[in-house]
Amino acid sequence: MIRKLVTTLLLTAFLAAPSAGLAVASQENWQYFKEVPADSTGFALIKLDSEVMQNCQESFGDIRVTDLQGREIPSQLIQPGQEQLVHSVSLINAVNYEDHTAVMIDMGANPRPHNQLQLNIAMDKPEDYLREVEILASNDAATWGQLGTGKIFVYQKEQFNQINYPTNSMRYLQVNIKKNPGESSLRVASAQLKFLSSNIYQGEPLAVPIISNRSDKTNTIIVIDLGVPNYMITGLQIQTADRNFNRTVTVSSGDQSVTTEKTRQLTYDRIFAYDWESYMLNKDRIAVDQFCRRYLTISILNEDSPPLQIQAIQVYGTAPTFIAELATPSILWYGNPKATAPVYDLRQFANLITKSDLTVYEVGTQQINPDYKAPVVPWTEKNKWLLDVVIVMVAGAFAIVILRKFKQLD
């Protein structure tokens, strides 16, 4: 309580005093601010909230961070996605058994951490497949332990052969690709092991309503209201009890609940569900990983098939996050429509900083900047109608002059 009172008094004094040093270019241009309650200096993460998301620019170009003296602190928006390292590996041998194919992978004498396997299957026969896969790990190629399981499949010549598993650094992997009676063995042409760093935008289920769900002859259009713009949407799950379908899905976002010329397409993917004897596979999740406006529009292409009976759509997302080398405490400024995005040195090396080790600070209560001055709108901008009137009057005057000239000629 005492610390908060001191912070408030210092901030009040700062706002009342002239800014000095490397201050934000006149804090009077920023309408809102929030305290970032950092209790130690150094790099940390700042998680925005719905108030900031509602009142900041779409590009986040007006976000600024300062200390209590008004000195600007470089900050950088964390972009979505995972950084990945690809490791070179060798395929030692492949053996075909009655119920599976076993392939051994060697990472070499100095194995590095890995958590994803990517198989490239030689398509000797142009046919679809769906196989269960077991991954074993060992340091000596003699004693094995299970590392993970998954499924690989191909659909319309596109391979889906990635399997994720817990991060591991053992030298050898054995990949067992199972097969049912009558199925041919798959031949692994090559393999990659990858290490995916943690993505801070994991995505949490958002309680957001469907405000519109309509179908016409070929499409189902579903509109979801996120409540505020600027959410980082990581993905969505389309839940239906329908079976044996394959549909194209387009996800768009805009500031209005209806599609306009400003509506932006985010992603394009497919959902499907297959269920018959000895074959069961479904995909109901769409990856988005983009900052969105307030409304999401999901378009499902039905063509001549009946519309899917949508039970629910679960949207996953989180608030945007910035990284900055904070002071104790710091101030977050936002709400300046005229601001342009700053360019700091931090942009060049922010991706090298391990985010999972950093403290995440949530911002405090929104406060209105008492020194805020709204942008001055020029008199001509306020009275655009007057320009039209002047143009009409000038055009009329020219017309009168021309008519008089014609009369004089007559």
C-alpha positions as CSV (number, residue, x, y, z in Angstrom):
1,M,0.0,0.0,0.0
2,I,2.8,2.4,0.9
3,R,4.7,1.5,-2.2
4,K,1.7,2.2,-4.4
5,L,1.1,5.5,-2.7
6,V,4.7,6.5,-3.3
7,T,4.5,5.5,-6.9
8,T,1.3,7.5,-7.4
9,L,2.9,10.6,-5.8
10,L,6.0,10.3,-8.0
11,L,4.0,9.8,-11.1
12,T,1.8,12.8,-10.2
13,A,4.9,14.9,-9.7
14,F,6.4,13.6,-13.0
15,L,3.2,14.5,-14.9
16,A,3.2,18.0,-13.4
17,A,6.8,18.7,-14.2
18,P,8.4,19.4,-17.6
19,S,9.7,16.2,-19.2
20,A,13.5,15.9,-19.5
21,G,16.1,13.6,-20.9
22,L,15.1,10.9,-23.4
23,A,11.4,11.4,-22.7
24,V,8.4,10.3,-24.8
25,A,7.9,13.0,-27.5
26,S,5.6,15.0,-25.3
27,Q,3.5,12.8,-23.0
28,E,0.6,15.3,-23.6
29,N,-0.1,13.4,-26.8
30,W,-0.9,10.1,-25.0
31,Q,-4.4,9.9,-23.5
32,Y,-3.9,6.9,-21.1
33,F,-1.2,5.3,-19.0
34,K,-0.9,2.3,-16.7
35,E,1.7,1.3,-14.1
36,V,3.9,-1.7,-14.8
37,P,4.6,-2.9,-11.3
38,A,8.2,-4.1,-11.9
39,D,9.9,-5.0,-8.6
40,S,13.4,-5.4,-10.2
41,T,15.3,-4.0,-13.1
42,G,16.1,-6.0,-16.3
43,F,14.3,-7.6,-19.1
44,A,10.8,-8.6,-18.5
45,L,7.5,-9.2,-20.3
46,I,4.5,-6.8,-20.2
47,K,1.1,-8.3,-20.9
48,L,-1.5,-5.9,-22.2
49,D,-5.1,-6.1,-21.0
50,S,-8.5,-5.4,-22.7
51,E,-8.4,-1.6,-21.8
52,V,-5.1,-1.2,-23.6
53,M,-6.2,-3.4,-26.5
54,Q,-9.4,-1.3,-26.9
55,N,-7.6,2.1,-26.9
56,C,-4.3,1.5,-28.6
57,Q,-3.6,1.5,-32.3
58,E,-4.2,-1.5,-34.5
59,S,-0.4,-1.7,-35.2
60,F,0.5,-1.1,-31.5
61,G,2.6,1.9,-32.8
62,D,1.5,4.1,-30.0
63,I,2.7,1.8,-27.2
64,R,5.5,3.5,-25.2
65,V,7.3,2.6,-21.9
66,T,9.0,5.1,-19.6
67,D,10.4,5.3,-16.2
68,L,9.0,7.7,-13.6
69,Q,11.3,10.4,-14.8
70,G,9.9,10.2,-18.3
71,R,12.9,8.5,-19.9
72,E,11.8,6.3,-22.7
73,I,12.5,2.6,-22.3
74,P,12.9,0.6,-25.6
75,S,10.2,-2.0,-25.9
76,Q,9.3,-4.6,-28.6
77,L,6.1,-6.4,-29.4
78,I,6.6,-10.2,-29.2
79,Q,5.5,-11.7,-32.5
80,P,3.7,-15.1,-32.7
81,G,5.3,-18.4,-33.7
82,Q,8.0,-20.7,-32.5
83,E,11.7,-20.4,-33.3
84,Q,13.0,-23.7,-34.5
85,L,16.4,-25.3,-35.0
86,V,16.8,-28.1,-37.6
87,H,19.2,-30.9,-36.8
88,S,21.0,-33.1,-39.5
89,V,20.5,-36.8,-38.8
90,S,21.4,-40.1,-40.4
91,L,19.2,-43.0,-41.1
92,I,21.1,-46.1,-40.0
93,N,18.8,-48.9,-41.3
94,A,15.3,-49.8,-41.9
95,V,13.8,-53.2,-41.3
96,N,10.4,-54.4,-42.4
97,Y,8.6,-56.7,-40.0
98,E,5.2,-58.4,-40.3
99,D,3.3,-55.7,-38.3
100,H,5.6,-52.7,-38.6
101,T,8.6,-51.0,-40.2
102,A,11.5,-50.0,-37.9
103,V,13.8,-47.1,-38.8
104,M,16.8,-46.1,-36.6
105,I,18.0,-42.5,-36.5
106,D,21.5,-41.4,-35.3
107,M,22.1,-37.8,-34.2
108,G,25.8,-38.2,-34.0
109,A,28.3,-38.0,-31.1
110,N,27.1,-34.6,-29.8
111,P,23.3,-34.8,-29.9
112,R,21.4,-31.6,-29.2
113,P,17.9,-31.2,-27.8
114,H,15.0,-32.1,-30.1
115,N,11.2,-32.4,-29.7
116,Q,9.8,-32.9,-33.1
117,L,10.3,-35.6,-35.8
118,Q,9.5,-34.9,-39.4
119,L,9.4,-38.0,-41.7
120,N,9.6,-37.9,-45.5
121,I,7.9,-41.0,-46.9
122,A,8.8,-42.1,-50.4
123,M,5.6,-42.2,-52.4
124,D,6.4,-45.4,-54.4
125,K,2.7,-46.0,-54.8
126,P,0.4,-42.9,-55.1
127,E,-2.1,-43.9,-52.4
128,D,-3.3,-42.4,-49.2
129,Y,-2.1,-43.9,-45.9
130,L,-2.8,-43.6,-42.2
131,R,-0.4,-45.2,-39.8
132,E,0.3,-45.2,-36.0
133,V,3.9,-44.4,-35.1
134,E,5.9,-45.2,-31.9
135,I,9.2,-43.4,-31.1
136,L,11.8,-45.0,-28.8
137,A,15.0,-43.3,-27.6
138,S,18.3,-44.6,-26.4
139,N,21.9,-43.4,-25.7
140,D,23.6,-46.7,-26.6
141,A,21.2,-48.3,-29.2
142,A,20.7,-51.2,-26.9
143,T,18.4,-50.0,-24.1
144,W,15.3,-48.3,-25.3
145,G,12.5,-46.3,-23.7
146,Q,9.3,-44.9,-25.3
147,L,9.5,-41.2,-26.1
148,G,6.2,-40.6,-27.8
149,T,3.5,-41.8,-30.2
150,G,1.4,-40.3,-32.9
151,K,-0.1,-40.7,-36.3
152,I,1.2,-39.9,-39.8
153,F,-1.0,-39.7,-42.9
154,V,-1.1,-38.5,-46.5
155,Y,-4.2,-36.9,-48.1
156,Q,-4.3,-35.9,-51.8
157,K,-0.5,-36.3,-52.0
158,E,0.1,-33.9,-49.1
159,Q,2.0,-35.5,-46.2
160,F,1.2,-34.9,-42.5
161,N,4.2,-36.6,-40.9
162,Q,5.1,-34.5,-37.9
163,I,5.2,-35.9,-34.5
164,N,5.9,-33.9,-31.3
165,Y,7.2,-35.3,-28.1
166,P,8.9,-34.1,-24.9
167,T,12.3,-32.4,-25.3
168,N,15.0,-35.1,-25.4
169,S,18.8,-35.2,-26.1
170,M,19.4,-38.9,-26.6
171,R,21.5,-39.9,-29.6
172,Y,19.4,-42.6,-31.1
173,L,15.8,-42.8,-32.1
174,Q,13.9,-45.9,-33.3
175,V,10.8,-45.1,-35.3
176,N,8.3,-48.0,-35.5
177,I,5.7,-47.4,-38.2
178,K,2.9,-49.9,-37.7
179,K,0.8,-51.5,-40.4
180,N,-2.4,-53.6,-40.5
181,P,-2.7,-56.9,-42.4
182,G,-2.8,-56.2,-46.1
183,E,-1.1,-52.8,-45.9
184,S,2.2,-52.3,-47.6
185,S,5.3,-51.1,-45.8
186,L,6.2,-47.4,-45.9
187,R,9.7,-46.4,-47.0
188,V,11.3,-43.5,-45.1
189,A,13.3,-41.5,-47.6
190,S,14.6,-39.0,-45.1
191,A,14.0,-37.5,-41.6
192,Q,14.6,-34.3,-39.7
193,L,14.7,-33.7,-36.0
194,K,13.8,-30.2,-34.8
195,F,13.9,-28.3,-31.6
196,L,11.0,-25.9,-31.2
197,S,11.4,-23.2,-28.6
198,S,8.5,-22.4,-26.3
199,N,5.9,-20.0,-27.7
200,I,4.8,-17.5,-25.2
201,Y,1.4,-17.2,-27.0
202,Q,0.1,-20.6,-25.9
203,G,-3.5,-19.5,-26.2
204,E,-6.2,-19.9,-23.6
205,P,-9.9,-20.7,-24.2
206,L,-11.7,-17.4,-24.7
207,A,-15.4,-17.1,-23.6
208,V,-16.6,-15.3,-26.7
209,P,-20.1,-15.5,-28.2
210,I,-21.2,-16.5,-31.7
211,I,-23.4,-13.6,-32.8
212,S,-24.4,-15.0,-36.2
213,N,-24.6,-18.4,-37.8
214,R,-26.2,-18.6,-41.2
215,S,-25.9,-20.9,-44.3
216,D,-26.7,-20.3,-47.9
217,K,-26.5,-22.7,-50.9
218,T,-22.8,-23.2,-50.7
219,N,-21.4,-21.6,-47.4
220,T,-21.9,-21.5,-43.7
221,I,-20.9,-18.1,-42.3
222,I,-20.2,-17.8,-38.5
223,V,-19.4,-14.5,-36.8
224,I,-17.7,-14.3,-33.4
225,D,-17.4,-11.2,-31.2
226,L,-14.1,-11.1,-29.3
227,G,-15.2,-8.0,-27.3
228,V,-12.2,-5.9,-28.1
229,P,-9.7,-5.7,-31.0
230,N,-6.0,-6.7,-30.9
231,Y,-6.2,-10.2,-29.4
232,M,-3.5,-12.6,-30.4
233,I,-5.7,-15.5,-31.7
234,T,-3.7,-18.7,-31.7
235,G,-6.4,-20.9,-33.2
236,L,-9.9,-22.2,-33.1
237,Q,-11.7,-25.5,-32.8
238,I,-14.9,-26.3,-34.8
239,Q,-16.9,-28.9,-32.9
240,T,-19.5,-30.9,-34.8
241,A,-20.9,-34.4,-34.5
242,D,-21.0,-34.9,-38.3
243,R,-18.9,-37.7,-39.7
244,N,-17.2,-38.3,-43.1
245,F,-16.8,-34.8,-44.3
246,N,-13.9,-32.6,-45.7
247,R,-14.5,-28.9,-45.8
248,T,-12.5,-25.8,-46.6
249,V,-12.5,-23.1,-43.9
250,T,-11.5,-19.4,-44.3
251,V,-11.0,-17.2,-41.2
252,S,-11.2,-13.4,-41.6
253,S,-11.2,-10.5,-39.1
254,G,-12.5,-7.0,-39.1
255,D,-13.9,-4.1,-37.1
256,Q,-17.5,-4.8,-38.1
257,S,-19.6,-7.8,-37.8
258,V,-20.3,-7.8,-41.6
259,T,-17.7,-8.2,-44.3
260,T,-16.3,-4.9,-45.7
261,E,-13.4,-4.0,-47.9
262,K,-11.3,-3.6,-44.8
263,T,-12.0,-7.2,-43.6
264,R,-8.7,-9.1,-43.7
265,Q,-8.3,-12.8,-44.4
266,L,-6.2,-14.5,-41.7
267,T,-5.9,-18.1,-42.8
268,Y,-7.2,-20.8,-45.0
269,D,-7.3,-24.5,-44.0
270,R,-9.4,-27.7,-44.0
271,I,-11.3,-29.6,-41.4
272,F,-12.3,-33.2,-41.8
273,A,-13.6,-36.3,-40.0
274,Y,-13.3,-39.8,-41.4
275,D,-14.9,-42.7,-39.5
276,W,-15.3,-46.2,-41.0
277,E,-14.1,-49.7,-40.4
278,S,-10.3,-49.6,-39.4
279,Y,-10.0,-46.0,-40.4
280,M,-10.7,-43.1,-38.0
281,L,-9.1,-39.6,-38.4
282,N,-10.3,-36.1,-37.7
283,K,-9.0,-32.6,-37.8
284,D,-11.1,-29.9,-36.2
285,R,-8.6,-27.2,-35.3
286,I,-7.4,-24.3,-37.3
287,A,-4.1,-22.5,-36.5
288,V,-4.3,-18.7,-36.8
289,D,-1.4,-17.2,-34.8
290,Q,-2.2,-13.6,-35.8
291,F,-3.4,-10.4,-34.1
292,C,-7.0,-9.8,-34.9
293,R,-9.6,-7.1,-34.9
294,R,-12.8,-7.3,-32.9
295,Y,-14.8,-9.7,-35.1
296,L,-13.9,-13.1,-36.4
297,T,-15.7,-14.4,-39.5
298,I,-15.5,-18.2,-40.2
299,S,-16.6,-19.3,-43.6
300,I,-17.1,-23.0,-44.2
301,L,-17.4,-24.0,-47.9
302,N,-20.1,-26.7,-48.1
303,E,-20.4,-26.8,-52.0
304,D,-23.3,-29.2,-52.6
305,S,-23.1,-31.0,-49.3
306,P,-25.5,-30.2,-46.4
307,P,-24.2,-27.7,-43.8
308,L,-22.4,-29.1,-40.8
309,Q,-24.3,-29.1,-37.6
310,I,-22.0,-26.8,-35.5
311,Q,-22.2,-27.6,-31.8
312,A,-19.6,-25.0,-30.7
313,I,-16.6,-23.1,-31.7
314,Q,-13.8,-22.7,-29.2
315,V,-11.5,-19.7,-29.8
316,Y,-8.0,-19.8,-28.3
317,G,-6.1,-16.6,-27.7
318,T,-4.3,-14.3,-25.4
319,A,-3.4,-10.6,-24.9
320,P,-0.4,-9.2,-26.8
321,T,3.0,-9.1,-24.9
322,F,5.9,-6.7,-25.1
323,I,9.5,-7.2,-23.9
324,A,11.4,-4.3,-22.3
325,E,14.4,-3.7,-19.9
326,L,12.2,-2.2,-17.2
327,A,12.8,0.2,-14.4
328,T,11.2,-0.1,-11.0
329,P,8.4,0.7,-11.6
330,S,7.7,1.7,-15.2
331,I,4.8,3.4,-17.0
332,L,3.0,2.1,-20.1
333,W,1.5,4.8,-22.3
334,Y,-1.1,4.4,-25.1
335,G,-3.9,6.1,-26.9
336,N,-2.2,8.4,-29.4
337,P,-3.7,7.9,-32.9
338,K,-1.0,10.2,-34.4
339,A,2.0,8.2,-33.1
340,T,4.2,6.2,-35.4
341,A,5.9,3.0,-34.3
342,P,9.4,3.6,-32.8
343,V,12.4,1.7,-34.1
344,Y,14.8,0.6,-31.3
345,D,18.0,-1.5,-31.3
346,L,16.0,-4.0,-29.3
347,R,14.2,-5.1,-32.5
348,Q,17.5,-6.6,-33.8
349,F,18.1,-8.9,-30.8
350,A,14.8,-9.4,-29.0
351,N,14.5,-12.9,-30.6
352,L,17.7,-14.0,-29.0
353,I,16.4,-13.4,-25.4
354,T,14.8,-16.5,-23.9
355,K,11.3,-15.4,-23.1
356,S,10.3,-18.4,-20.9
357,D,12.8,-17.3,-18.2
358,L,11.4,-13.7,-17.9
359,T,8.9,-12.3,-15.4
360,V,5.5,-11.5,-16.8
361,Y,4.0,-8.3,-15.5
362,E,0.3,-7.4,-15.8
363,V,-0.4,-3.7,-16.1
364,G,-2.4,-1.8,-13.5
365,T,-5.5,0.3,-13.6
366,Q,-6.1,2.6,-16.5
367,Q,-5.6,6.3,-15.8
368,I,-6.3,9.3,-17.9
369,N,-3.4,11.6,-18.5
370,P,-4.3,14.9,-16.9
371,D,-1.9,16.7,-19.4
372,Y,-3.5,15.1,-22.5
373,K,-4.2,17.5,-25.3
374,A,-6.3,16.1,-28.2
375,P,-4.8,16.5,-31.6
376,V,-5.6,19.9,-33.0
377,V,-7.8,19.6,-36.1
378,P,-7.1,22.3,-38.6
379,W,-10.0,24.7,-39.2
380,T,-10.2,23.6,-42.8
381,E,-10.5,20.0,-41.7
382,K,-13.4,20.9,-39.4
383,N,-15.2,22.8,-42.1
384,K,-14.6,20.7,-45.2
385,W,-18.1,21.7,-46.5
386,L,-16.9,25.3,-46.9
387,L,-14.3,24.2,-49.5
388,D,-17.1,22.7,-51.5
389,V,-19.1,25.9,-51.3
390,V,-16.1,28.0,-52.4
391,I,-15.4,25.6,-55.4
392,V,-19.1,25.9,-56.5
393,M,-19.0,29.7,-56.1
394,V,-15.7,30.0,-58.1
395,A,-17.1,27.7,-60.8
396,G,-20.3,29.8,-61.0
397,A,-18.2,33.0,-61.3
398,F,-16.2,31.5,-64.2
399,A,-19.5,30.4,-65.9
400,I,-20.8,34.0,-65.6
401,V,-17.6,35.5,-67.0
402,I,-17.7,33.0,-70.0
403,L,-21.4,33.8,-70.7
404,R,-20.7,37.5,-70.7
405,K,-17.8,37.0,-73.2
406,F,-20.1,35.1,-75.5
407,K,-22.7,37.8,-75.3
408,Q,-20.1,40.4,-76.2
409,L,-19.1,38.4,-79.3
410,D,-22.7,38.3,-80.4
